Amino acid sequence: MFSRAAFISWLLAVPLAAASPACRCFPSDACWPSNNVWSQFNKTIDGRLVKTVPLGVPCHAPNYNAETCEVLKDGWLLPEEHYESSSSVMAPFFANGTCDPFHPVSKPCTIGNYVQYSVNVTTPTQISKAVKFATKYNIRLVIRNTGHDYNGRSTGAGALAIWTHHLKDLELHSYKDAHYSGKAITMGAGIQGFEAYEIADANGLQVVGGECPTVGLAGGYTQGGGHSALASRYGLGADQVLKWEVIDGKGNFITATRDNKYSDIFWALSGGGAGTYGIVYSLTSKAHPGTPVSGFNLTYTNANISQDTFYRGVELYNTYLADIVDAGAMSVWYYTNTSFMISPITAPNIPVAKLVQMLKPFLNGLDKLGIEYTSTASQYDSYYSQFKDMQGTIEVGTAQYGGWLVPRSVVQKNNKALVDAYRYINENGGTFIGVGLSVAKKVSGDVYNAVLPAWREALIDTTLTTPWEWDDPALMLERQRKMTEDFIPRLRALSPDSGAYMNEGDFRQPDFQKVFYGENYAKLQKIKAKYDPNGIFYARTAVGSEAWTELENGRLCKTGN
């Protein structure tokens, strides 16, 4: 029996024609389809095949174009630069420095960890044929929409991507079943948050979606749970699901609801993780009546106060957080070791005067601590109006991520120790981003889904970041190590039975099965085996991903062979 190291060395040394049962076929292998085979496949999918040309090509010789490259460099940290690309990704670790504007012009631009081809799908039939093609030729398959993914699930070396970005059907309608009666929104898998928000707002409705307006709603967002500025009023994104249309691992088109014969995959897709049970074609979710929405921002710094006083302000905010979210509001706040910023509190159907009054004890406490702050409070006619005015641009490619769900009980009973842990993280190179919310059963209501149970007890969804440096891989690996081995364990020690939001968690989380899925994992494995019997779907930290290992060159191989 090979040792693990010997097995990997062997795989790298021999032609994959001999190793194909153990690994996905790679572009340099004899098993890789010829150009003619790709051409024939393209004809069967209505000419929708796209061969990857990395977005950063104009920044590297021999195709260097100074003017074009400067435009790319100026926009590279914005999602708009990437989401119309069939191959680009927004988390730089998973692009592996192969082709971006921040490496030397002389460095060759290679495909590296980008997908080899994408199918720009517009019909379920095209998706089904792509699944069958990848299965037949043992090719790694990736599901992608915008490239928004901190865990790198929308790319992969040697892969064929099913690119859902142009599935843009969008409809508002009435919906009624045994569990829900009201307005609903049906979205193609390519619909992004701002598109859903716009049509909902124009029709006097509001839709649960992410704080970044360019994130796709039907993909990893809802399938991973999905927090929202509306979460304390209506629950998570996964709590809104009424119906999925999905193509499974054999290419079958399925309509799954809570009560039909596909209720198991309905449950799994609704919070049980993306990219592993099937390819979503469309999602139908609840659309809620529009309401006025108020918002609140606040900032202070450590100027003219001690660090102890600075963190007492942080501790003070935590003590009032439960009251804020229990009123139906949601808070996003950030702090480093020098600045604290609430940006914003979103309060649907709470008049601004009531919101300010609710925050008065916190503001009085800051005054008593001698902390000088600036704040604004505003009233808006609708959620989307508040969203556009108070939710800032979220840059990409600036950080690495990890996180932990902090239960309400920890905040209420062990607040000082919690803030001490956050302070340590800030003082050692990390940044805190908090999402304060309540998605307990009394908020989510009658739902049937695979959402991580720890969400129902959480008061703070903690996201930790460390800064990204574009041309220092050794430092980036050290910062990853610190996130996995130092920062997150300090929070976990305070609530060992909690978990993390899989979409913003540490992609190196060693026991991701427990941390991201909890008690649902075994059931989710069985559902995956049922709908993906050939194991064609793989995504990092997704259910079943432990069956596969990515080698240093990105090749995907079965674990332990």
N, C-alpha and C positions, 0 to 999 in steps of 0.2 A: 504494500500500500504506500503510495506517495505521501510524503509530508506536504503540508500546504505550500511551503516555499518551493519545494521540488516540483510540485504540480504546476505552479504558476510559471516556473522557468521552462518546463516542458511545453506548456501551451504557447509560450512566446517563441520557442525554437522551431516547432514543427509546423508544416503547412496545415491550415485549418481544414483542408479537405479531409485530413485524417482525424481532426478534432471536432468536426461539426456537430456531433451529438452533444458535446459538452459546452460549446460556445456558439453564439450567434455568428453568422457569416459576416466577414469583414471585407471592405472593398479590395484589399490586396489578395484575397483568397481565390482559389480555383472555383469555389462554389458560388462566388459572387455573380449575379446575372450579367450577361453581356449587354453591350449597348443596344443590340438588336432586341433582346428580351425586354429591356426597359422601354424601348420604343413601342413594342407591341403592347405592353402593359398600358402605356400612355393612351393608346388608341381605345382601349377598353374603358377608360375613365374620362372620355370626352376631351382629351388633351389637357388635363388638369395637372399634369406632373410638372414640378418646378425643381430644376437642378440648383443646388445651393451655390450662390456666389456671396461670400461673406460681406456684410454691410461695410466693413472697414477697408475693403480692397483699395480705394483711392488714397489711403494713407500709407501705402507700402509700395516699394519698388517691385516690379518694373511698371506698375500702374499708378504711380504716385501723381496726384493732382493737388497742388497746394491749396487752391481755392476751395475745391470740394472737401478736402480733408479738414480745412479750418471750420467749415460749416458743420461737418460731422462732430468735430471736437467740441464745438460750442453747444451742440444739442445732445451729446452722448449721455448726459446725466438726466435727461428727461424721457419719460416713457414714450412720448410721441415719436421719438427718433427710431424706436424699435418695433412698435406693435404692428406696423404695416409690412414688416419683413417676414418672410417665410422661415427664417432660420435664426435671427438674432435673439439673444437672451439678455435680460436686464441684470442678472446677478453675475458679476464678473468672474467669480471663482469658477463657474461652470463653463465659461468661454475659454478659460485656461490660457489667456494671453495670446491666443493664436492670431487674432486679427482685430485690433482696436486702434484708436488714434493716439494712444498714450505710450506706445512702444516705438522704438526707433524705426525710421523709414526703411532702413536697410534690412530689418528683420523680415523674413519671408512671411507672406500672408498665407496661412494654410487653413484647411477646413477644421482640422483638429477635432474638438468635441461638438462642433455643430453637426446637425443632421446632414446626410448626403443628399437626400431628396425630400420634397414635401408634395403631398397631394392637396391641392387647393380645392377642398370638397365643397360641393353645393347640393348634393343629393345623398340620401341614405345608400343608394346603390353604389356610388363611388366609394363610400366608406367601407361597405361590405367587401367590395373587390380588393381594396387596399389591404384589409385584414387578411383575406385569403392569399393574396400575393406574398405578403410578409411571412405568413405561416408556411407556404409552399417552399420558399427559398430560405427559410430560417434567418430572416433579417430582423434585427431589433426594430421595434415599433414604438414610436413616441406620439403622444397626443399633445397638441399645442394650439393655442389661440393667439395670445398677445406676447408671450414670453415673460409675463409677470410671474416669477416663481423664485422665492428665496432658496428653495431646496433643489433647484436644477432639474425639475421633473419634465421640463418642456424642451429638453435637448438630449443628445446622446451620440457618441461617436459611432459612425457606421450605420446610422438609423434612417428609416423611412418615417417621416412625420405625417400624421393626418392633421392637416391644418384647417381648423374649424372657423377661422377668423371671419370668413365671408358668409357664414350662416346667419343672416341678419333679419330673418323674419321676426316681426314684432307685432303683437296684437293684444289689446285690452278687451275683456269680455266678462260675462257673468259665469259663475261656476257654482255648482251645488253637488254635494255628496253627503254621506251620512255624518261627516265631521265638520263641514264648512259650507257656508252659503254666503256668497258675496262676490265682489269683483276680483278678477284674476288677470295676470299678465303671462302670456306665452312668448318665450324668447328663444330664438335660435341660439345655438351654442356660441356664436360669435358676438352676441350682444354684450356691449360694455356698459358699465354703470351709468355713465352720463346719458347714453341713449335711452335706457329704461327710465331714468329720472325725468328726462325731458318729456317723454310721452305721458308719463304718469302725471306730472305737474300740469301739463296742458289740459288734462281731463279731470283735474281736481282730486288727484290721488297721490299716494306716496308709496314707494317701493323700498324694501329693505335691501341694501347693498353696501359695498365697502366705502371707506373714507377716501380711497384713491379712485377718482372717477373713471379711469381708463381700464380698471380691472374687469375682466369678463365675469359675468355673474353665474353662468351655468357650469363652469369648470371647477377648478380647484377651490374657488371661493365658497360656493354653496356646498360642494361635495366635502369640503374640509370643515364645515361648520359655519364660518362666516360671521364675524362680529360687524356691527354697524352702529352708526350714530343714532339709529332708531331702535337699537336692541333692547334697551330697558323698557320700551313701550310694547314691542311686538315679539321679541326673542331674536334668535340667531337667523342667519340666512337659511340654514337647513330646516328651521322650524316653519318656514313659509311654504315648503314644497307641497304641491298637489299632484303633480304628474311628471314623469320622465319619459322621453323617447330616447332609446339607446340601442346601439348595435353591439351585440355581445362578441365574445371571442371566437365564435364560429361564423360570424357575419350575419346573424339573425337580427332582424329589426323587431324591437320589443317596445310595447307601451306599458309602463309600470305605474300602478297606483297603489295606494295603501290597502285596497280591498280586493284587487284582482289576483289572478294566479301568479303574478310576478311581484307580489308584495315583498318578497325577500330582497330582491335587488333594489326595489324602491327604498326599503329601509337602509340598505348598505350605501347606496349613492347619497343618501341624505345625511351627510356628516361622517361617513365611514372612510373618507379619503378618495382622492382622484386618481385616474389613470390606471386602474387595476381591475375593474369589473366589466367595463365596457366603454364605448365612446358615445358620449351624450350628443344627441342631435338637437333636442330642444328640452326646455324646462318650463313648466307651468307653476307659478307661485302666487301667493295671495297678494292682492293690491289693496291697500288700506285707504279709507277716506282721508282726504287732505285736512290738515289742521294748521292753525298758526304755529309758528315755532320761534322760540326765543333763543338767544345765544349769549355767551359770556366768555371773555378772554381776560387773562391776568398775567403779569410778569413781575418778577423781582430778581435781584442779583445779590451777591454777597458783598457788594460795596458798603463799607462803613459798618459792617456787622461781623461777628465772629462766625467761623464755620459751624460751631455748635448751634448758634442762633439760626443760621441758614437752614440747617437740617431740622430744627425744631419747627420751622415753618412747614417743611415737608410732612413731618409727623402730624402737625395740626390738621393739614388738609385731609390726611387719611382718616382722622377721627370723624369728619363730617361727610365722608364719601358715601356711606350707606344711606344716609338721609337723602342725598342728592339722587342716587340711582333709584331708590324706592319711590321717589316722586315721579319716575318715568324719564329722567334725564340720563344722558351718557356723557362722560368726560374723557377727553384726551388731554394728557399733560406730559411734559418732558422736563427732565432736568439733568444737568451736568454737575460738576463740582462748583460751578460759579453762577449758574442761572437756573431759574425755575419759571416754567411757562405753562399755563392752562390755555389750550388752543385747539378747540374750544370746549365749553359745555354746550351740548345740544339738548334743548328742552321742548319736545313736541307737546303742543296743547297746554303749555305752562306760560301764562302771561309774564312778560319781562319783569314787572314789578314784583311778582311772587318769586321769581327766580332770584332776584337781587335780595329780597328779604330772606330767602332760604340760605343765602351765602353770607348774610350779615354776621353771624357768629364767627365764621372763619376770618372775615375781614377785620372784625374787632380784635381777634386774637393776633393777627399780624401787627396791628397797631400797638398792642401791648408788648409785643416782642421787639418793637422798634424797627420793624421791617418796612421799608418804603416800597410801594408797589404802584403800578399803573394798571387800570382795568377799564374795560368797555362792556356795555350790555346793550343789546339791541333786540328789537321785535321785528319779525318778518311774517309776511302773509302766508308763506308756504315753506315746506322743508327744503325744496330745491333752491329757493331764494337764499335761505340761510346757508345752505351748503356752499353755494357759489361764492358767497361773500366771506365766510369764516373758515372754510376748510382750505388750507394752503396747498401749494404745489408740493407733491411728494417726489423728491428726486430718487433716482435709481443709481446703482453702481457706486454707492458711497460707503457701504458698510457690509459687515457680516452680522448674522442674527442668531439669537437664541431667546428662549423665553420660559416662563412658568406662570401657571394659574394660581393666584394666591387666594385661598378661601376667605370668606368673610370672618370666620372665627379667628384667623391669624391676625387680621387687621384689628379686630376688636379686643383680643386678649394678649397679643404679643407685638404691638405696634412698634415699640422701641427697638426690639431685636430685628424686626423687618427693615426699618429705616437704617439701622446700623449696617445691615447686609447691603442695602442699596448704596449706602455711603462708601463702603469698602469697594464696591464695584466701580463707582464713579472715580474714586481716588486711584484706581489701578487701571484706568484706560477705557472703561466702559461708559455707556450712556444709557439712561433709563427712559423708556417710553411707556406710559401707562394708559390702559383703557379701563376706565371704571364703569361697571355695568352690572345689571342684574338680569340674568336669563333663567331664573329659577322656574319651576313648573308653573307657578302662579302667573308668571309673565308669558311663557311660551304657550300655555294652554294645552289642549288635547293634541299632542303630536306623537308620531311614530317614526323614530329615526335612530341612527347609530351615532349620534353626537356623544363625544367623550363625556361620561357622567360628571367629571370634575367641573365642567362648565356650570352645572346647576348650583354649585356651592361657591363659585368664584365671585369675588368682588373686584379684583384687579387682574386683568390680563397683562402681565408684565412682558414687555419686549426689551431685550438688551441688545445693544449694538456695539461693535468695535469698528473703528474707521478703516476704510479700504485704501491701500496704497497700490498703485497700478503696476509698479515694476519692482516689487520686493516680495517674491513668493515665500522666502524663508520667514519674514516677519508676519505674513498673513497666516502661515501655518502655526506660528507661535500664538497668534491671537485666537485662532480656532481652538488650539489646545487650552488656552486660558478660559475660553467660554465653556468648553465641555468639562474641564476638570476642576475649575475653580469657581467661576461666577455662578453657574446654574446650581451646582451642589450646595452653595450657601443658601439659596432660596429653598431648594428642595428639603434641606434639613429642617426647615420650619414647618413644612407641610408635605411629608414624605408620601402620603397617599393621594396627593393631587396629581396634576399632569401638566401638559403644555398644549397650546394651540398649534396643531400640526403645520399650518401654513406659515407660521412665524417662529417655529421652533428651530433647534439646533439640528442641522442635517447630519451631524455626527453623534446624535443622541444614542448612547450604546444600547439602551433598552427601550427603543422607540415604540415597540409593541405595547408595552404597559403605559408609557408616558403619553403617547398620542391617541391610543385607542382604548386603554383600560380593559374592563371586563368584557368588552364587545369583541375582542380580537379573535377568539376561537370561532365564534359564530361567523364573523366576517371571512375567515379563511375558508370555511365550508361554502359560503356563497360564492366566493371567488372561484373555487374549484368547480362549482356547478356551471357558472357562466363563462369561465375561461379555462376549459379543460385542457387546452393545448399550452397553457402558460404563455400566451403571446404578449400579454400586457405586463410591463414592468415600469415602475417608477420608484425613485429613491425614497425610502422610508414608507412606501405604500404597503398595504397588506400583501404578504407573500414575497416581498422584495428580498427577504433573507435567503431565499432560494437561489439568488444570483449574486455574483461578485463582479464589480468593475475593476479590470486590471489597470495598470498604470497608463497604458495607451488608450484606455476607454473601452476596450473590448469587453463585452458582457458574456460571462461564463457561469455555468451552474456551480453553485457552492459545494465544495467537498467532494468533487469527482476525482 
